[in-house]
Amino acid sequence: MSDIVAHAFPTPGSVVPAPSFSLRGEDAHRGPAPSESAAVSWLISDVMDRERMLDMDRMVAPVRRKSFVVMALALLLCGPWLGWWTIVLLAVAGVLFAVADKAIERVRRPEYLLFTAWAGSQLMITVASILTGGIHSPAMAWFAIPIVTLSARFPTRGVILGLAVTVAMIIGVGFATGAQAILENPPLLIMPLALATAVAILSTALMSSDISHRSEAVIDPLTGMLNRNSLKDRTFELAHQSRRTGQPVGLIVGDLDHFKQVNDGHGHATGDAVLQDVAYLLRKQLRAFDLAYRIGGEEFLVLLPGANLEQTAAMAERLRHGVQADTVGGGLRVTMSFGVSASASDAAFDYQSVCEEADSALYEAKRQGRNRVCSGKVVAAPAAAVAA
């Protein structure tokens, strides 16, 4: 344990102010302190929906860029007939998504930012359709493309809202540019509306099936948290992100104190209720893009992108106090011990090394009497990881 710089916060039960995490530079600060209301919004019904949305957006982003390349090539090929200016509208849509991607980790409710960027892409298709023939424009078929990504990000209400926006835009284009043509030939409007609706229905059904199967593999059924299986991909992404941005990644491991006594004294049903309530208390303290995992019976892990060691320790103290200050499992009082570590700002995040350091710090917190936070050292990535 000589290589651990153990730091116990002064007095168990003391409150440490909420940290202001540096995310993408010195002036990028965390917004207002998270609260229970920040966990939900009209578009996102709970924390897990938001975590799924952010996870899917990371996976959709490279595919979206490829689709933009395909559409750009199509516009270039059609330039002699439609005009070369149409590529500008596609570029604007690309800029909207690029801005959203950069800002997504700075806002408390990123779902609204993503939906705004999505609606902006539909607006660009609307403008292109109006300027290239209106209801007769070949660009009308493109309204269906963004619909595909709706169900990958949002629950049913978000898909319905996106479809309603698309339907309004299609009808607007039709009657603004060819009302008489539609009255004489209704299929001009019916067909694109049917296409958009059918794509929304099919993509939602396919995504629901995929979510169901993926959830069985990566979601802890008791607490609804991500489990150990889901850690690998996320830590791999964080390693590349930290190498690219130069931002540290904080890691917290926490363990319920004397949890065996809860099970032995109150029964396993109460123990399960305690775990569920503790999971909720932990999640509601975190930022929208922080990820919390249940990695063992009563052991939890939290990843904090952009947080250095001091900020990670402050968040761990916040989590410790949040659990201690509330009742769980129908009226019980429990406490937690935490160990923290973080990667260096000038080194790529190496999950194994940082986690081992945090785990050692957790052991030190237990040795010192539990219900406290101890810090390990800042961890620089091993040479092999840096070279990767």
N, C-alpha and C positions, 0 to 999 in steps of 0.2 A: 504493500500500500504506500510505499515511500514515494512513488511517482504520482500520487494523487495530491493535488492541492485542494484539501477539503475545506469547504467554506460553509459553516452552518450559519443560517440567518439568526440574528440576535435572540429573538424570543419567540418560541412557537406561539402562534396566535396573533402576532403583530401583523399589520396590514402594510403591504408595500404598494406604492402608487403604480398604476398601470403603465407598462413600458410603451415607449414610442419607437416602433421598429423602423429602421432604415431599410427601405426596400430596393430602390433603384437609384441610389445616389444620396447625397447628404440632405437634400431638401425634400425627399419623398418620405412623408411621415404617416404613421398609422393614424386613422381617423379617431372619432370618439370611441370611448370604451365600449366593448361589446356588451350586449344585454340580451335578455330572452327575446325581445321583440326583433332584434337584429337577425335572429336565426331564421325568421320566416318572412315572406313577402307574398304578394298576390300571385306572383309567378312561381315561387318556390315554397312548398308547404312545410318543409322541415330541413334540418341541417344535412341529412343524408342526401336529399335531392340536390342540394347545392354542391356537395362533394362529388356526386355523380356527374352533374353538369360540368363542373370544372375539369374533371377527369376526362369526360368525353370530348370537351372542347380541345384539350391538349392532343387527343388522338385525331380529331377532325381537322385540325389546323393544317398539317402537311397535305392531307387529301384535298382540302379546299384550295390550297395553292396550286395543286396539279389541275384542278378543274378550271381555275382561272387561266392557266396556260392554254388549256384546250379551247376555252371561249375566246381568248385573245387570238389564237390561230384562226378560228372561225371568222372572227371579225376582220382580220387581215385579208383572208381569202375573199370575203364578201365586200371588201372595201370599194371595188369599182362599181358596185350596185347600190350599196347602202351608204357609202361615204366613209372616209377614214376617221372622221371625228368620233365615231362610235367607240373607238378604243379608249377615248378619254373617260367615258362614263364607266367603263369597266375598271379603269385605273382608280377612279374616285371610290368605287365600291371596295377595291382592294385596300385603299388607304383607310377607309372606315374600319375594316377588320384589323388592319395593322395597329391603328390607334387603340382599338379595344383590347388587343392582345397585350399591348404595353401597359395599359392602365388597369387591367383586370385585377391585379394584385394590390391596387391602391384603394379600392372602394369596398364598402361593407356589403353592398348588394350587387355583385357583378352581373347577376341575371338581367338587370335592366340595361346595363351597358351592352351586353351581348345581343339582347333583343333589339336595341336601337340600331346597332350595326347591321343586324339581319334585315330590319325594316328598311334601312338605307339602301341595301343591295336591291331590294324589291322596287324601291323608288327609282333607282337608276334604270332598271328594266322598264319601268313605266315610262320614263322620259324617252328611252331609246325606242320603245314601241310607238309612242306618239309621233316622233320625228322620222320614223321610217315606214309609215304607212298605216298607222293606227291599228284598227281591228284586223286589217289585212296584213300587218307586218309579220314577217317570220320570227321576230323577236318575241312574239306573244307566247311561244312555246317555252321560253326561258323562265317564265314565272314558276314553273314546276320545279326548277332546279333547287332554289333555296328551301322549298318546302321539305325536301328530303332531309335536311339537317335539323329541322325543328324538333322532331321526336328524339334525336340524338342528344339534345340539350335539355329540353323542357318536358315537364309532365303534361298530362292531357290538356289542362287549361291553357298552357302556353301554345300547344299545337292548334287549339281551337282559335285562340286570338290571332296567331300568325296566319291561319287559313282565312279568317275573317278579313284581315288586312289585305291579303292577296286578292280575295274575291272582290273587295271594294275597289282595288286598283284596276283589276281586269274590267269590271263594269264601267269604271270611270273612263278608262281608255276607249272602250267600245262606244259609249254614248257621246264622248267628247269628240270623237273623230269620225264616227260612222253610224249615227243613230238610225238614219234611214236605211242603211244597208242591213243593219241588224233586224229592223222591223220586217224587211223583205226576206231576209235569210237568217233566222234565229240561230241556226247551227254555228254561225260565225262566233257567237258569244257562248253558246251552250258547250261547245267542245273544249275550249280552254278552261272553262269553269269545271267541267267534269274531270279534265286531266289533273288539275290542281287538287281537287277533292280526292280523287282516287289515289294519287301519290301520297297524300297526307294519311289516308286510311291504311294503305299498305305499309308505308314506312313505320307508322306507329305500331302496327301489329308485329312487324319484324323486330323492332327495337324492344318491345315489351317482352318478347320471347327471349331475346338476347340478354336483357337485363335480368330476367328470371334465372337463366342458367348461370350468368356471371355472378349474381348475388349469392348463389349457393356456394360458390367457390371462394369468394372474397369478403363476404359479410358475415360477421359473427351473429348467429341467430338470436342470441339472448339479448345483447345490448344494441344491435343495429350498427355497431362500429365496424370499420374495416378490420380485417384480421391479418395474421402474419403472412398469409398467401399473397396479399395485395401489396406488401411492402417492396418486393423486389423491383417491380417496374418503376414505382415512384422514386425509390432511392437511386435507381439508374438515371432517371430523368434529372433528379436534383444534382447528381454528380456532373452531368454535362452542363446544366444550367449554371452551377457555381463556377465551373471552369470558364464559361463564356462571359459571365457578368462580373466575376470577382467578388460576389456576395457570399457571406458565410451561411451556413445552415445550422440551426440549433436543434438539439435533440434532448428530449426529456423522457426519462423512464420513471414511472411511479408505481408504488405498491401499497395496497390497503394494509394498514397496521392491524395485526391480530385478527385477521379475517377468519381463521380457523375457529376462533372463539364464537364468532357470529353463527357459523354453521352448527357448531356443537351445541350452543346454548339456545338458539332460536329456530334451528332447522334449515334445511337447504332451500326451501321455498323462500324464506326470508333472506337467505344469502343471495339468491338470484335477484330478488327485488332490490337489495342493496347495490349489487353490481349494475343493474339497470339505472338506478337513480344516480349513482356516482358517474356513470358514463354520460348521462345528461348534464350533470353539473360541470363536468370537464368540458364538454363540447360547447356549452353556451358561453364560456369564457374566451374562446379562441376566435381568431380572425377567420374570415370566410374561407381563406385558402390554406389555413393550417390543417393538418390531417392528424386525427387521433385514432389510435389502433388499440384493440385489446389483443395482447400477444400471449397471454397465459391466463390462468385461473383468475387471479386478482391483480394482474400486472398490466399496466397500460403504457403506451409509448406515444409521444407527440413529436411531429416534425414541424419546425418553424423556419421556413425559407426566409432569408434575409436577416435573421437574428444572430447577433454575436453572443458570446458567453454571458455577458452581464445582462443583456436583454432576455436571454433564455432563462437565466436564474430568476429574474424578476417575474416572468410569466409563470414559472414553476411555483413560486411563492404565492402568486395569485390563485393558482389552481389549488394549492394546499389550503389556503384560507377559505376558498369557495366551498370545498368539501367539508371542512371543519365547521363552517358557520351554519350549515343546513342540516336538517334531519333527513334520513334516508330509510328505506325499507319499512315504512310505517311508523317511524318515530325514533329510530336508533341514531346515535351519534357515533360517527367513525372518523378516523384521521388517516392521512396518507403520508408516506415518506417519498421523497423525490431525489433523483440524481440527475445532473445536467452536464452537458458538454456541448461543444460547437466546433465546427471546422474553422480553420484560419481564413481570413479574408483573401489572402493571396494564394490559396491552395484549393484544389478541387475537393469536394465533399466525399469522404470515404466512409460509408455507412458502418462497416465493421469496426473500424478503429474508433470512431466517435461513439458508437453504441457501447463498446467495451469500456471506454472511459466513463460514460454516464452510468453504466451498470456498477462499476467500482465505486462511484460516488454514492449511488443508492445504498450499497452495502455499508459505506461509511455513515450515511444518515441513520441507518438502523442501529449501527454500533453505538452512535452517540445518543440513542434514546428514542428514535422514531419521531414522527410528526414534525419533520423539518426538511429543509432543502440543503443539499451539499453539492458543490460544484467540482467537477474534474477540470482537467486542463484543456486549453484550446488545442485541437488536433490538426496537424498538417498531414496531407495525404501522403501515403507511402510513395516512394519513387516510382514503383510500378504503376500505381494509379495515375500519377501525374503524367507519365509517358503515354498512357492509353489514349 
